[in-house]
Amino acid sequence: MSMTLAASDPQAPDERRRGFRIRQERPIKVFDPASSKYVGGRTQDVSASGLRLELPIASPILPGRLVHVHVGVSQGLEGLAQRHGMLPARVVWIDRGDGGPNMTAGVEIVAGVLAAADAA
């Protein structure tokens, strides 16, 4: 997957990411191997090392879990996401908000898993 990242406003002092992030809404599909479920959602912002996602509140993902993420290239309908073409990522945090229909999750792309897959 290739994403073009543009420069954004300087990071806030409490920002934990090492790189810039940009607001970008793209359709996503997350596969959670622990529950064997796919969940649809969208990105809220992206960086070189991770994504902030909006997902349905009933999503089975939990902090610390390894998931697989497919990021669509446009706002339109995408083809089926196949697990072998998805990015491995670790769920870092979840915010279930105020009881609305969606939650927000931060995921970090797992570079070690990517390197092993490229070597195979």
N, C-alpha and C positions, 0 to 999 in steps of 0.2 A: 504494500500500500504506500502510495506517495501522497503527501500533503504538502502544499506550499504554505509556509508560515510567514506572515508579515510582521514587521515590528509593531508593537503596541505601546500603550502608555507605560511609563516606568512602574515597576512593581511597588506595591504597598509595602511598608516596613514589616508587616506581619506575614508576608508572602513566604511560603516554605519552598516553593519550586526554585530550581536553579536557573531556569530559562524563562524567556518571555512566554506569555500565553495570549491567545487572541480569542475573542468571542466568535464562535462559528457554530451554526446550527446545521447538523447533518444527520440523516437517519442512521441509526445503528441497530445492530442485533448482537445481543450478548448471550453466549452459551455458558451455563453453569454446570460443569461436570458433576458436582456433588448431587445436584437434583436432576440432572439430565434434561434440563429445560432451557428453551430459548426464550428470550425476552426482548421485545422491541422497545426502542426509545429514541433519544436524540442527544447529540452533544450540545453542551452549553458553551464550553470553550475547550481549546486544544493547546498543547505545548509539545515540545520535542520529547518530553518524557512521560506524558500522561494526558488524561482526558477528564473533564467534569461532565458527568452524564445525568440526564433526566430520565428516570425509569418509573414504571407503575409502582405504587406503594406496596403491592403484593409480590414484588420481585423476590426470588429466593436467595439472592446474593447476600453475603455477610462479609464484614471486614476480615482481611487475612486470606480469603479464598482466592485461588487462581481461577480466572475465568478467561474466555476467549471472546474477542470483540471484532466485529466487522463494521467498518465505517463506510457508509455509502458516499458516492462522489457527488451526488446532487440532491436536491429536495424532492425530486420525482421518485417514482416507483423503481426499486432496485430488483435485480435478480435474486435468486435464492442464495443465502450465505452458506458456504460450505465450511465445515469446521477446519479443514486443513489450510484454508486460506485466511483464517482469522488470526488476529494478533493476541498473543498471550499477555495477560495483564493481571496484576494483583489488586484486589479491592483494598484501598487504604482507609477510606472513611465512608460513612453513610449518614445522611441527614434526612430523617423521615418528616421533617417540617411540622406543620401545625394540623396534621390530620387530613390534608388535601389528598387528591387522587394520585399525586406523584411524589417521588423522593429524589434526592440528589445524591450522587455517589462520585467519589474520586477514585480513579484507577491509575496505576502506574504501569507503563509498558515494561515487561520483564525482558531486559536485554539478554540475559544469559540463555533464556529459552529460545530467543530469536537466533542467537549465534549458533546454538546446537542444531536448530532446524536448517539454517543455511549451510552448515557443514555436511549435513546428511545427503 
